[in-house]
Amino acid sequence: MWIVMLALGLITASGLPSLFFARRAAGAAVAGGSMFIAGAACGMWGAIQTLIAGTPNATVLAVPLPIGQLQFVLDPLAAFFLVPITLIGSAGTFYGLGYWNAAHHPRNGPWVRLFYGTLVAALGLIVMAGDGIGFLFAWEAMALSAFCLVSAEGHRQPVRQAGWLYLVNTHFSVLVLISMFALWHTATGSFALKPLGPAAVAPGVRTAIFLMALVGFGAKAGMMPLHFWLPDAHANAPSHVSALFSGILIKMGIYGLVRVGFVLLPEPPLSWGVLVLVLGTTSAILGVVFALSQHDLKRLLAYHSIENIGIILMGLGIALIGSYAHRPAWTALGLAGCLLHVWNHGFFKSLLFLAAGSVIMRNHTRQIDRLGGRAKTMPFTAAAFLLGAVAICGLPPLNGLVSEWLVYLGLLGSYTGTAPGGYQVLALAAPALAVVGALAVACFVKAYGTVFLGLPRGHLPRGGDAPMTMILPMAVLGACCVVLGVVPMVGVAAVVPAVSQAMAGSTSASVALAPAGALQPWTLALFAALAAAIGLSYLWLARRRVATAGTWDCGYVRPSPRMQYTASSFAASILDMFRWILRPHGNKVRLTALFPPLARFGSHVGDFVLDGCLVPLWSAAKRLLVDRRTRQQGSIQRYLIALCLALAVLLLSIMPWRELWGWLLARG
């Protein structure tokens, strides 16, 4: 435990060299990065040791404060989340040495490194918090650090808007969680996060705590319809910060739901699981549909984070239903798929954001339709993005398949003949998950084909690939995707202690997860076949002399970039099926003349929650408040009279009228 706390201290202090030694920015950044990686290595060592021990008997470190003692606990569930926190955080800080360096960002570079370390340390404290007060302290530190990182380029208006939108959402989340912990203290008499059995409090209180947790943590996770902050924040933050946000920060919402919904509130009712499963399925489908309609590369990846949060919630929903139905196999499969997808999504989505950051740094644009042919100038970045795209689509032999396979098994388990009556309807979520996978494939064919294949669609720089400081983190994350996919039992072995703890020490977790081992021979064989095919193809192409000639063009002019499919035209036929929810808008082009002039067409898909609900409500409230400004006349006398009247009304409302009337009758 002490080594983990020391690690978090080193990570927190990693931004200080850049802050205090700004004149030697390059050396200070390297020193701070070394401190961060050393601290992350210590933290990962402590987390792995806890997972290997697999015991729920955690070491407790008590920090005395005037309000009481803050409890920090390192148990298997916390250790499972601590591994991606340290690994993805290390990849991001190493990537930032080349991406957000002193040469290109001399003013905000030190602040980004300072708050990056603070954010990662706060994430570590969140998963180890053993009481509500410590949890809220760490949660608020995470919220403020993330706000400073989102607003790194605050001179740009879209960045400021994204920062304030994130701040509003995260403080809404904090207020809901404060209410939840206040209700927890009322029900238990303590802020200690210890399991609360069904007989301890009334069922209504348990349900209220769970619903507050679902809203508060769901807002942080980006669950629809509480996702409205996520696309703008991920798109406008620095790319290595976006990788940390998508890879692990939004997973704090998942951690909170697993901790509260499973560990602290065991034996959930059926309605909890059904609600989570429905919300997860909705988030997964709508997330991938909105991703398919995006023109901004980072916004596309951000909406895929919402999709994968939906897949994670689907696993959690089937686990809650399995716990209610006393089906340990459903519970173990759903919870293992949920938690293992936290790892898998963290690795491949961070890889995709880092690859997107390399493209943006070299080409100075995030617009997909302005890119093209980048595989020729950025071959390693193209390979890294392709690997992440295959993983996020759940295709073999990479890691996305493993966790989704466990979720599939959990969903289809409800359709077996041994399932209790009425539960077969849960299997309807399995086709929805298959649809999500198919749409994800279409989306990444669009993204990869438009950005990396074909010809450049504009005057793009001819610079080479990203520097080695940016390539190495992508290689590490890509290796994690390969290892967890080719040898899935590595991830399964890591998730078993956390699943056993959530199931109150049940020994059935490892038995229920045995079917995941059936994937290992197939993934090993497929990986070996792919590696051999790629190697032989490379040798064949290296020896072959290829003649070059012009493309046959049917007598027309030589093919140009304008003749290529754009990202919008590629996805148009699919998006037409979802126009009822996307509601695209753009300029209409009517070609009536025999020889029509040059015309341009553009379309935009707004967020149905932010642009369709919240912005109109805010505008209406703003107009109402502006209209009421006329009541402020600047007269102190009127203000004092209004205050006195308000105070009189409050006093009259709390007066014990019945007792006062009884006293008057007695006196009379």
LUMKEGU-984006 format. One record per residue (C-alpha): residue in three letters; y, z, x. Coordinates in steps of 0.25 Angstrom, whole numbers, plus 5000, padded with zeros to 4 digits. Example, Ala and Ser with C-alpha at 12.3 -4.5 7.8 and 13.67 -1.06 7.14 Angstrom:
BEGIN
("ALA",(4982,5031,5049)) ("SER",(4996,5029,5055)) 
end
This chain:
BEGIN
("MET",(5000,5000,5000)) ("TRP",(5010,5003,5011)) ("ILE",(5007,4990,5018)) ("VAL",(5011,4983,5005)) ("MET",(5024,4991,5004)) ("LEU",(5027,4988,5018)) ("ALA",(5025,4974,5016)) ("LEU",(5034,4974,5004)) ("GLY",(5045,4981,5012)) ("LEU",(5044,4970,5023)) ("ILE",(5045,4959,5012)) ("THR",(5057,4965,5006)) ("ALA",(5064,4966,5020)) ("SER",(5061,4952,5024)) ("GLY",(5074,4947,5019)) ("LEU",(5082,4956,5027)) ("PRO",(5082,4949,5040)) ("SER",(5088,4936,5034)) ("LEU",(5099,4945,5027)) ("PHE",(5104,4953,5039)) ("PHE",(5102,4942,5050)) ("ALA",(5108,4930,5043)) ("ARG",(5113,4924,5056)) ("ARG",(5099,4923,5061)) ("ALA",(5094,4918,5048)) ("ALA",(5082,4910,5053)) ("GLY",(5076,4921,5061)) ("ALA",(5079,4932,5050)) ("ALA",(5072,4923,5040)) ("VAL",(5060,4922,5049)) ("ALA",(5060,4937,5051)) ("GLY",(5061,4940,5037)) ("GLY",(5050,4930,5033)) ("SER",(5041,4937,5044)) ("MET",(5044,4951,5038)) ("PHE",(5040,4945,5024)) ("ILE",(5027,4939,5028)) ("ALA",(5023,4951,5036)) ("GLY",(5026,4960,5024)) ("ALA",(5019,4950,5015)) ("ALA",(5006,4950,5024)) ("CYS",(5006,4965,5023)) ("GLY",(5007,4965,5008)) ("MET",(4996,4955,5006)) ("TRP",(4987,4963,5015)) ("GLY",(4989,4975,5007)) ("ALA",(4987,4967,4994)) ("ILE",(4974,4960,4999)) ("GLN",(4969,4974,5003)) ("THR",(4971,4979,4989)) ("LEU",(4964,4967,4983)) ("ILE",(4952,4968,4993)) ("ALA",(4951,4983,4989)) ("GLY",(4952,4979,4974)) ("THR",(4954,4994,4970)) ("PRO",(4964,4998,4959)) ("ASN",(4966,5011,4966)) ("ALA",(4980,5007,4972)) ("THR",(4988,5014,4982)) ("VAL",(5001,5020,4976)) ("LEU",(5014,5021,4983)) ("ALA",(5024,5030,4976)) ("VAL",(5039,5028,4980)) ("PRO",(5047,5040,4975)) ("LEU",(5060,5037,4967)) ("PRO",(5070,5045,4959)) ("ILE",(5064,5039,4946)) ("GLY",(5050,5042,4951)) ("GLN",(5039,5036,4960)) ("LEU",(5037,5021,4961)) ("GLN",(5022,5017,4962)) ("PHE",(5017,5005,4970)) ("VAL",(5003,5002,4968)) ("LEU",(4995,4991,4975)) ("ASP",(4983,4988,4967)) ("PRO",(4974,4975,4966)) ("LEU",(4983,4969,4955)) ("ALA",(4996,4971,4963)) ("ALA",(4989,4967,4976)) ("PHE",(4985,4954,4969)) ("PHE",(4999,4950,4966)) ("LEU",(5004,4955,4980)) ("VAL",(4996,4944,4987)) ("PRO",(5004,4932,4981)) ("ILE",(5017,4940,4982)) ("THR",(5015,4941,4997)) ("LEU",(5009,4928,5000)) ("ILE",(5019,4919,4991)) ("GLY",(5030,4928,4996)) ("SER",(5027,4925,5011)) ("ALA",(5025,4910,5008)) ("GLY",(5039,4910,5002)) ("THR",(5046,4917,5012)) ("PHE",(5040,4909,5023)) ("TYR",(5043,4896,5015)) ("GLY",(5058,4901,5014)) ("LEU",(5060,4901,5029)) ("GLY",(5060,4886,5028)) ("TYR",(5065,4884,5014)) ("TRP",(5076,4894,5012)) ("ASN",(5080,4895,5027)) ("ALA",(5094,4899,5033)) ("ALA",(5098,4885,5036)) ("HIS",(5098,4880,5022)) ("HIS",(5101,4893,5014)) ("PRO",(5109,4902,5024)) ("ARG",(5116,4910,5012)) ("ASN",(5105,4914,5003)) ("GLY",(5093,4913,5013)) ("PRO",(5093,4928,5017)) ("TRP",(5095,4932,5002)) ("VAL",(5083,4924,4998)) ("ARG",(5074,4930,5009)) ("LEU",(5079,4944,5005)) ("PHE",(5076,4943,4990)) ("TYR",(5063,4935,4993)) ("GLY",(5057,4947,5000)) ("THR",(5063,4957,4990)) ("LEU",(5056,4949,4979)) ("VAL",(5043,4948,4985)) ("ALA",(5043,4963,4988)) ("ALA",(5047,4966,4974)) ("LEU",(5035,4958,4969)) ("GLY",(5026,4966,4978)) ("LEU",(5032,4979,4972)) ("ILE",(5030,4974,4958)) ("VAL",(5015,4972,4959)) ("MET",(5014,4986,4966)) ("ALA",(5023,4994,4956)) ("GLY",(5015,5005,4950)) ("ASP",(5025,5010,4940)) ("GLY",(5036,5004,4931)) ("ILE",(5048,5008,4939)) ("GLY",(5043,5002,4952)) ("PHE",(5039,4990,4945)) ("LEU",(5053,4988,4938)) ("PHE",(5060,4990,4952)) ("ALA",(5051,4980,4959)) ("TRP",(5053,4970,4947)) ("GLU",(5068,4971,4947)) ("ALA",(5068,4969,4962)) ("MET",(5060,4956,4960)) ("ALA",(5069,4952,4949)) ("LEU",(5082,4953,4957)) ("SER",(5076,4947,4970)) ("ALA",(5071,4935,4962)) ("PHE",(5085,4933,4956)) ("CYS",(5091,4933,4969)) ("LEU",(5081,4923,4974)) ("VAL",(5082,4914,4962)) ("SER",(5098,4914,4964)) ("ALA",(5097,4911,4979)) ("GLU",(5105,4898,4977)) ("GLY",(5115,4904,4967)) ("HIS",(5125,4894,4970)) ("ARG",(5118,4884,4961)) ("GLN",(5120,4886,4946)) ("PRO",(5105,4884,4942)) ("VAL",(5101,4894,4952)) ("ARG",(5110,4905,4946)) ("GLN",(5105,4901,4932)) ("ALA",(5091,4903,4936)) ("GLY",(5094,4916,4943)) ("TRP",(5101,4922,4931)) ("LEU",(5090,4917,4922)) ("TYR",(5080,4924,4931)) ("LEU",(5088,4937,4931)) ("VAL",(5089,4937,4916)) ("ASN",(5074,4935,4914)) ("THR",(5070,4945,4925)) ("HIS",(5078,4956,4919)) ("PHE",(5073,4953,4905)) ("SER",(5060,4955,4911)) ("VAL",(5064,4968,4918)) ("LEU",(5070,4974,4905)) ("VAL",(5057,4971,4898)) ("LEU",(5049,4977,4909)) ("ILE",(5058,4990,4909)) ("SER",(5055,4991,4894)) ("MET",(5040,4989,4897)) ("PHE",(5040,5000,4907)) ("ALA",(5048,5009,4898)) ("LEU",(5038,5008,4887)) ("TRP",(5027,5010,4898)) ("HIS",(5034,5023,4902)) ("THR",(5035,5028,4887)) ("ALA",(5020,5025,4885)) ("THR",(5015,5031,4898)) ("GLY",(5025,5041,4902)) ("SER",(5026,5034,4916)) ("PHE",(5030,5021,4923)) ("ALA",(5017,5021,4931)) ("LEU",(5009,5008,4929)) ("LYS",(4996,5014,4925)) ("PRO",(4986,5008,4914)) ("LEU",(4989,5012,4900)) ("GLY",(4977,5012,4891)) ("PRO",(4977,5007,4876)) ("ALA",(4976,5022,4871)) ("ALA",(4988,5027,4880)) ("VAL",(4999,5021,4871)) ("ALA",(5000,5014,4858)) ("PRO",(4996,4999,4857)) ("GLY",(5010,4995,4853)) ("VAL",(5016,5001,4866)) ("ARG",(5005,4994,4875)) ("THR",(5009,4981,4868)) ("ALA",(5024,4983,4870)) ("ILE",(5022,4986,4885)) ("PHE",(5013,4973,4886)) ("LEU",(5023,4964,4878)) ("MET",(5035,4969,4887)) ("ALA",(5026,4966,4899)) ("LEU",(5023,4952,4894)) ("VAL",(5038,4949,4892)) ("GLY",(5043,4956,4905)) ("PHE",(5032,4951,4914)) ("GLY",(5031,4937,4907)) ("ALA",(5046,4935,4909)) ("LYS",(5044,4936,4924)) ("ALA",(5031,4928,4924)) ("GLY",(5038,4916,4917)) ("MET",(5029,4917,4905)) ("MET",(5034,4908,4893)) ("PRO",(5044,4910,4886)) ("LEU",(5049,4920,4897)) ("HIS",(5049,4909,4908)) ("PHE",(5063,4904,4906)) ("TRP",(5068,4909,4920)) ("LEU",(5057,4904,4928)) ("PRO",(5060,4889,4930)) ("ASP",(5074,4891,4934)) ("ALA",(5071,4902,4943)) ("HIS",(5060,4895,4950)) ("ALA",(5067,4882,4951)) ("ASN",(5080,4888,4957)) ("ALA",(5074,4898,4967)) ("PRO",(5071,4894,4981)) ("SER",(5057,4888,4981)) ("HIS",(5050,4899,4989)) ("VAL",(5056,4909,4979)) ("SER",(5051,4900,4968)) ("ALA",(5038,4901,4974)) ("LEU",(5038,4916,4974)) ("PHE",(5044,4916,4960)) ("SER",(5033,4908,4955)) ("GLY",(5022,4912,4964)) ("ILE",(5023,4927,4962)) ("LEU",(5036,4932,4955)) ("ILE",(5032,4927,4941)) ("LYS",(5018,4933,4943)) ("MET",(5025,4947,4943)) ("GLY",(5025,4945,4928)) ("ILE",(5010,4942,4928)) ("TYR",(5008,4954,4936)) ("GLY",(5015,4963,4926)) ("LEU",(5007,4957,4915)) ("VAL",(4994,4960,4922)) ("ARG",(4998,4974,4926)) ("VAL",(5003,4978,4912)) ("GLY",(4994,4970,4903)) ("PHE",(4981,4973,4910)) ("VAL",(4982,4984,4920)) ("LEU",(4992,4994,4913)) ("LEU",(4988,4990,4898)) ("PRO",(4973,4988,4898)) ("GLU",(4965,4984,4886)) ("PRO",(4976,4974,4880)) ("PRO",(4976,4970,4866)) ("LEU",(4972,4955,4862)) ("SER",(4986,4951,4859)) ("TRP",(4991,4953,4873)) ("GLY",(4981,4944,4879)) ("VAL",(4983,4933,4868)) ("LEU",(4999,4934,4870)) ("VAL",(4998,4932,4885)) ("LEU",(4988,4921,4884)) ("VAL",(4997,4913,4874)) ("LEU",(5009,4916,4883)) ("GLY",(5002,4911,4895)) ("THR",(4996,4898,4888)) ("THR",(5010,4895,4883)) ("SER",(5017,4897,4897)) ("ALA",(5006,4889,4904)) ("ILE",(5008,4877,4895)) ("LEU",(5023,4877,4893)) ("GLY",(5025,4880,4908)) ("VAL",(5017,4868,4912)) ("VAL",(5024,4859,4902)) ("PHE",(5038,4863,4906)) ("ALA",(5034,4861,4921)) ("LEU",(5029,4847,4917)) ("SER",(5043,4844,4912)) ("GLN",(5051,4849,4924)) ("HIS",(5059,4840,4934)) ("ASP",(5062,4851,4944)) ("LEU",(5051,4854,4953)) ("LYS",(5053,4869,4954)) ("ARG",(5055,4870,4939)) ("LEU",(5042,4863,4937)) ("LEU",(5035,4873,4946)) ("ALA",(5042,4884,4939)) ("TYR",(5036,4880,4925)) ("HIS",(5022,4879,4931)) ("SER",(5024,4894,4935)) ("ILE",(5026,4897,4920)) ("GLU",(5013,4889,4918)) ("ASN",(5005,4897,4928)) ("ILE",(5010,4910,4922)) ("GLY",(5005,4905,4909)) ("ILE",(4991,4903,4916)) ("ILE",(4992,4917,4922)) ("LEU",(4995,4923,4908)) ("MET",(4984,4915,4902)) ("GLY",(4974,4923,4911)) ("LEU",(4981,4936,4908)) ("GLY",(4980,4933,4893)) ("ILE",(4965,4930,4894)) ("ALA",(4963,4943,4902)) ("LEU",(4970,4952,4892)) ("ILE",(4962,4946,4881)) ("GLY",(4949,4948,4889)) ("SER",(4953,4963,4891)) ("TYR",(4955,4964,4876)) ("ALA",(4942,4957,4873)) ("HIS",(4934,4965,4883)) ("ARG",(4930,4953,4891)) ("PRO",(4931,4956,4906)) ("ALA",(4928,4942,4910)) ("TRP",(4940,4936,4902)) ("THR",(4949,4947,4908)) ("ALA",(4945,4945,4922)) ("LEU",(4946,4930,4921)) ("GLY",(4959,4930,4914)) ("LEU",(4965,4940,4923)) ("ALA",(4960,4934,4936)) ("GLY",(4965,4921,4932)) ("CYS",(4979,4927,4929)) ("LEU",(4980,4934,4942)) ("LEU",(4973,4923,4951)) ("HIS",(4983,4913,4945)) ("VAL",(4994,4922,4950)) ("TRP",(4989,4920,4964)) ("ASN",(4986,4905,4962)) ("HIS",(4999,4902,4955)) ("GLY",(5007,4910,4965)) ("PHE",(5001,4901,4977)) ("PHE",(5002,4887,4971)) ("LYS",(5015,4889,4964)) ("SER",(5022,4895,4976)) ("LEU",(5016,4883,4984)) ("LEU",(5022,4873,4974)) ("PHE",(5036,4880,4974)) ("LEU",(5036,4880,4990)) ("ALA",(5032,4865,4990)) ("ALA",(5043,4862,4980)) ("GLY",(5053,4869,4988)) ("SER",(5049,4861,5000)) ("VAL",(5052,4848,4992)) ("ILE",(5065,4853,4987)) ("MET",(5070,4857,5001)) ("ARG",(5067,4844,5006)) ("ASN",(5072,4835,4994)) ("HIS",(5083,4844,4989)) ("THR",(5078,4842,4974)) ("ARG",(5069,4849,4964)) ("GLN",(5069,4837,4954)) ("ILE",(5055,4831,4954)) ("ASP",(5060,4817,4950)) ("ARG",(5069,4816,4962)) ("LEU",(5057,4818,4972)) ("GLY",(5046,4810,4975)) ("GLY",(5037,4806,4988)) ("ARG",(5039,4819,4994)) ("ALA",(5024,4819,4999)) ("LYS",(5028,4810,5009)) ("THR",(5039,4818,5015)) ("MET",(5033,4832,5012)) ("PRO",(5018,4831,5013)) ("PHE",(5015,4845,5015)) ("THR",(5024,4850,5003)) ("ALA",(5017,4839,4995)) ("ALA",(5003,4844,4998)) ("ALA",(5007,4858,4995)) ("PHE",(5013,4855,4982)) ("LEU",(5001,4847,4978)) ("LEU",(4992,4858,4982)) ("GLY",(5000,4868,4973)) ("ALA",(5000,4857,4962)) ("VAL",(4985,4856,4962)) ("ALA",(4984,4872,4962)) ("ILE",(4994,4874,4950)) ("CYS",(4986,4863,4942)) ("GLY",(4973,4872,4943)) ("LEU",(4966,4860,4950)) ("PRO",(4954,4863,4960)) ("PRO",(4953,4867,4971)) ("LEU",(4966,4875,4971)) ("ASN",(4969,4889,4966)) ("GLY",(4975,4886,4953)) ("LEU",(4961,4882,4947)) ("VAL",(4955,4896,4950)) ("SER",(4964,4905,4942)) ("GLU",(4965,4895,4931)) ("TRP",(4950,4894,4931)) ("LEU",(4949,4909,4929)) ("VAL",(4959,4908,4917)) ("TYR",(4951,4897,4911)) ("LEU",(4938,4905,4912)) ("GLY",(4945,4917,4905)) ("LEU",(4950,4908,4894)) ("LEU",(4937,4901,4892)) ("GLY",(4929,4914,4892)) ("SER",(4935,4917,4878)) ("TYR",(4928,4905,4873)) ("THR",(4914,4909,4877)) ("GLY",(4904,4913,4867)) ("THR",(4904,4928,4871)) ("ALA",(4919,4929,4868)) ("PRO",(4923,4938,4856)) ("GLY",(4927,4930,4844)) ("GLY",(4941,4925,4843)) ("TYR",(4943,4924,4858)) ("GLN",(4939,4910,4859)) ("VAL",(4953,4905,4856)) ("LEU",(4958,4910,4869)) ("ALA",(4951,4898,4876)) ("LEU",(4962,4889,4870)) ("ALA",(4970,4893,4881)) ("ALA",(4961,4886,4891)) ("PRO",(4964,4872,4886)) ("ALA",(4979,4876,4887)) ("LEU",(4977,4880,4902)) ("ALA",(4970,4867,4904)) ("VAL",(4982,4860,4898)) ("VAL",(4991,4867,4907)) ("GLY",(4983,4863,4919)) ("ALA",(4984,4848,4915)) ("LEU",(4999,4849,4913)) ("ALA",(5000,4856,4926)) ("VAL",(4993,4844,4933)) ("ALA",(5002,4834,4926)) ("CYS",(5015,4842,4930)) ("PHE",(5011,4843,4945)) ("VAL",(5006,4828,4946)) ("LYS",(5021,4825,4941)) ("ALA",(5027,4835,4951)) ("TYR",(5019,4831,4963)) ("GLY",(5019,4816,4960)) ("THR",(5034,4816,4958)) ("VAL",(5038,4824,4969)) ("PHE",(5028,4821,4980)) ("LEU",(5023,4807,4977)) ("GLY",(5029,4793,4975)) ("LEU",(5043,4790,4980)) ("PRO",(5055,4798,4982)) ("ARG",(5064,4797,4969)) ("GLY",(5077,4799,4976)) ("HIS",(5083,4800,4990)) ("LEU",(5075,4812,4995)) ("PRO",(5076,4817,5009)) ("ARG",(5066,4812,5019)) ("GLY",(5063,4826,5025)) ("GLY",(5049,4831,5029)) ("ASP",(5041,4842,5024)) ("ALA",(5045,4856,5023)) ("PRO",(5045,4865,5035)) ("MET",(5033,4873,5040)) ("THR",(5039,4886,5035)) ("MET",(5038,4880,5021)) ("ILE",(5025,4873,5023)) ("LEU",(5017,4885,5028)) ("PRO",(5019,4893,5015)) ("MET",(5015,4881,5006)) ("ALA",(5002,4880,5015)) ("VAL",(4999,4895,5013)) ("LEU",(5000,4894,4998)) ("GLY",(4993,4881,4997)) ("ALA",(4981,4888,5005)) ("CYS",(4981,4899,4995)) ("CYS",(4980,4889,4984)) ("VAL",(4968,4882,4991)) ("VAL",(4961,4895,4995)) ("LEU",(4962,4901,4981)) ("GLY",(4957,4888,4975)) ("VAL",(4946,4885,4984)) ("VAL",(4941,4899,4986)) ("PRO",(4944,4905,4972)) ("MET",(4936,4918,4974)) ("VAL",(4947,4922,4984)) ("GLY",(4957,4923,4973)) ("VAL",(4947,4929,4963)) ("ALA",(4943,4940,4973)) ("ALA",(4958,4943,4974)) ("VAL",(4960,4944,4959)) ("VAL",(4948,4952,4956)) ("PRO",(4954,4966,4960)) ("ALA",(4966,4964,4952)) ("VAL",(4958,4959,4940)) ("SER",(4949,4971,4941)) ("GLN",(4961,4981,4942)) ("ALA",(4967,4974,4929)) ("MET",(4954,4976,4922)) ("ALA",(4954,4990,4925)) ("GLY",(4944,4989,4937)) ("SER",(4934,4981,4930)) ("THR",(4923,4975,4938)) ("SER",(4921,4963,4930)) ("ALA",(4932,4955,4936)) ("SER",(4924,4949,4948)) ("VAL",(4913,4946,4938)) ("ALA",(4922,4938,4929)) ("LEU",(4929,4931,4940)) ("ALA",(4915,4926,4946)) ("PRO",(4917,4912,4939)) ("ALA",(4929,4909,4948)) ("GLY",(4919,4909,4959)) ("ALA",(4913,4896,4953)) ("LEU",(4926,4889,4957)) ("GLN",(4924,4891,4972)) ("PRO",(4913,4881,4976)) ("TRP",(4920,4870,4968)) ("THR",(4934,4873,4973)) ("LEU",(4928,4874,4988)) ("ALA",(4921,4861,4986)) ("LEU",(4933,4854,4980)) ("PHE",(4942,4859,4990)) ("ALA",(4932,4854,5001)) ("ALA",(4931,4840,4994)) ("LEU",(4946,4839,4993)) ("ALA",(4949,4843,5008)) ("ALA",(4938,4833,5012)) ("ALA",(4944,4822,5004)) ("ILE",(4958,4825,5009)) ("GLY",(4954,4825,5023)) ("LEU",(4946,4812,5022)) ("SER",(4958,4805,5015)) ("TYR",(4967,4809,5026)) ("LEU",(4958,4804,5037)) ("TRP",(4956,4791,5029)) ("LEU",(4971,4789,5027)) ("ALA",(4974,4792,5041)) ("ARG",(4965,4781,5046)) ("ARG",(4969,4771,5036)) ("ARG",(4980,4761,5038)) ("VAL",(4988,4759,5025)) ("ALA",(4996,4746,5024)) ("THR",(5009,4748,5016)) ("ALA",(5015,4737,5006)) ("GLY",(5024,4737,4994)) ("THR",(5019,4741,4981)) ("TRP",(5017,4730,4971)) ("ASP",(5027,4731,4961)) ("CYS",(5024,4719,4951)) ("GLY",(5036,4711,4955)) ("TYR",(5046,4722,4953)) ("VAL",(5055,4729,4963)) ("ARG",(5048,4739,4973)) ("PRO",(5044,4752,4967)) ("SER",(5054,4763,4968)) ("PRO",(5055,4778,4965)) ("ARG",(5061,4775,4952)) ("MET",(5048,4769,4947)) ("GLN",(5040,4782,4949)) ("TYR",(5037,4791,4938)) ("THR",(5046,4803,4937)) ("ALA",(5041,4817,4935)) ("SER",(5047,4816,4921)) ("SER",(5041,4803,4917)) ("PHE",(5027,4808,4922)) ("ALA",(5027,4820,4913)) ("ALA",(5034,4814,4901)) ("SER",(5021,4810,4894)) ("ILE",(5016,4824,4895)) ("LEU",(5029,4831,4892)) ("ASP",(5030,4823,4879)) ("MET",(5019,4832,4873)) ("PHE",(5027,4844,4875)) ("ARG",(5041,4839,4871)) ("TRP",(5041,4850,4860)) ("ILE",(5042,4861,4870)) ("LEU",(5049,4854,4881)) ("ARG",(5060,4848,4873)) ("PRO",(5065,4839,4884)) ("HIS",(5079,4833,4883)) ("GLY",(5087,4822,4891)) ("ASN",(5095,4810,4889)) ("LYS",(5090,4799,4880)) ("VAL",(5089,4785,4886)) ("ARG",(5089,4773,4876)) ("LEU",(5088,4759,4882)) ("THR",(5092,4749,4872)) ("ALA",(5099,4738,4880)) ("LEU",(5090,4726,4885)) ("PHE",(5095,4730,4899)) ("PRO",(5098,4745,4898)) ("PRO",(5107,4752,4909)) ("LEU",(5102,4762,4918)) ("ALA",(5098,4775,4911)) ("ARG",(5093,4789,4915)) ("PHE",(5084,4798,4907)) ("GLY",(5083,4813,4910)) ("SER",(5075,4824,4903)) ("HIS",(5075,4839,4904)) ("VAL",(5066,4850,4899)) ("GLY",(5072,4864,4897)) ("ASP",(5065,4877,4896)) ("PHE",(5062,4880,4881)) ("VAL",(5065,4895,4883)) ("LEU",(5077,4895,4892)) ("ASP",(5084,4882,4886)) ("GLY",(5079,4883,4872)) ("CYS",(5080,4898,4869)) ("LEU",(5087,4906,4879)) ("VAL",(5099,4897,4883)) ("PRO",(5103,4894,4868)) ("LEU",(5102,4909,4865)) ("TRP",(5111,4913,4877)) ("SER",(5121,4902,4873)) ("ALA",(5121,4908,4859)) ("ALA",(5123,4922,4864)) ("LYS",(5134,4918,4874)) ("ARG",(5142,4911,4862)) ("LEU",(5140,4923,4854)) ("LEU",(5145,4932,4865)) ("VAL",(5157,4923,4868)) ("ASP",(5161,4923,4853)) ("ARG",(5161,4939,4853)) ("ARG",(5170,4939,4865)) ("THR",(5182,4938,4855)) ("ARG",(5179,4952,4851)) ("GLN",(5183,4957,4864)) ("GLN",(5198,4959,4863)) ("GLY",(5200,4967,4875)) ("SER",(5205,4979,4867)) ("ILE",(5200,4993,4873)) ("GLN",(5203,5000,4860)) ("ARG",(5193,4991,4852)) ("TYR",(5182,4992,4863)) ("LEU",(5183,5007,4862)) ("ILE",(5183,5007,4847)) ("ALA",(5170,4998,4847)) ("LEU",(5164,5008,4857)) ("CYS",(5167,5020,4849)) ("LEU",(5161,5013,4836)) ("ALA",(5149,5009,4844)) ("LEU",(5147,5024,4849)) ("ALA",(5149,5029,4835)) ("VAL",(5138,5020,4830)) ("LEU",(5129,5024,4841)) ("LEU",(5131,5039,4838)) ("LEU",(5129,5037,4823)) ("SER",(5116,5030,4826)) ("ILE",(5110,5041,4834)) ("MET",(5115,5053,4825)) ("PRO",(5104,5062,4819)) ("TRP",(5109,5059,4805)) ("ARG",(5098,5066,4798)) ("GLU",(5099,5079,4806)) ("LEU",(5114,5079,4804)) ("TRP",(5113,5077,4789)) ("GLY",(5103,5089,4789)) ("TRP",(5113,5097,4797)) ("LEU",(5124,5094,4788)) ("LEU",(5116,5097,4775)) ("ALA",(5112,5111,4781)) ("ARG",(5126,5114,4785)) ("GLY",(5131,5110,4771)) 
end
